[in-house]
Amino acid sequence: MTGSAEVIAWIGGLSGLAAVVLNIVVALRGGAWGMADRLGKMEARLMAMIVENKQEAEERGDKRHLEIDRRLETHEHDIGEGLRALQQKIHEVEKWSRDEFVRRDDFQDAIRRIETVATGTSSKIDTMQTLMVKIAAAIGGGPTRLSETP
């Protein structure tokens, strides 16, 4: 019976080993199952955090976008106002130039009139000088020519 005792001992050892292996498998399987469950919960929490952060980022982005839009509108208004003021100033300069400066043709006409008056005046002065010389000569005390005047 030594042989059967050995077989029984061997079977007992084998069953003990099988129990240990079975416990390990069950622990691993249960642990893996539990791990999968924990990983699933972690994934769900992470997804919730991602969605929440995404919404917050979109809200911040919207606020920034609105702020940028507001600033752009302000700058557009300021630039438009500046351009309108510049346009008004140009209009005022044009009106002032129109009122203060003479057009070329008008200026040339005025110069011709001045030259005509100057020519007429010059001939009248020459006539008066000649007359004065004649009067002076007739009186007898003055130079007989204009070139003789001191």
Secondary structure, 3 states (H helix, E strand, C coil): CHHHHHHHHHHHHHHHHHHHHHHHHHHHHHHHHHHHHHHHHHHHHHHHHHHHHHHHHHHHHHHHHHHHHHHHHHHHHHHHHHHHHHHHHHHHHHHHHHHHCCCHHHHHHHHHHHHHHHHHHHHHHHHHHHHHHHHHHHHCCCCCCHHHCC
